[in-house]
């Protein structure tokens, strides 16, 4: 009965910001910690392999949480195809691990933070506006189930890379800008930096929220369009709200 009330709709809408905030924070944590270890990462030192090990461990934990059975014999003899489809889904840990692995590989290729986060911004925008197209296609036709699960939510995935990785990438960019600004302020501008950062993130968050509304007209452009799951406007709106919360 409570689900039919207006209050539940409000609570459900607010609850929808938990996952974007979690992914955003994961991206921000990556940017801040990477800044301190970038020399080791670029020189293929032990911290780089340790980082890859951590991310692979997160991915393995994500899969273990969806094991269809908890006995080896039952896994090899009694699992239905539908259960394997659920096992291969992309949940939040999968999305975090794969998105961070993408950032780590990009850093090795591009060699500088500036290039990394410029490329990340381009990739995030591409993911945002490609998501409605990606959600309109069943990738099981061309990819094996473990890969197809990362593309969209047609096969049990709650957090496919399209669009959820965009939240993590946005957090990484925000973390980079925050850490860079704090370092640039130095000791002389340390007192003013929090106020300056607050204003910048308030403007960025508010700007994204405002921009999201006219982007709702994109519904006429895409052949398949689901505002609540795959629309660029709703993703941008939620990123804007998360930036306001961060501020």
Helices and strands as residue ranges (DSSP letters): G 2-4, H 6-15, H 17-42, H 46-64, H 72-77, H 81-87, H 92-110, H 113-134, G 139-141, H 145-148, H 161-185, H 190-214, G 215-220, H 227-230, H 232-246
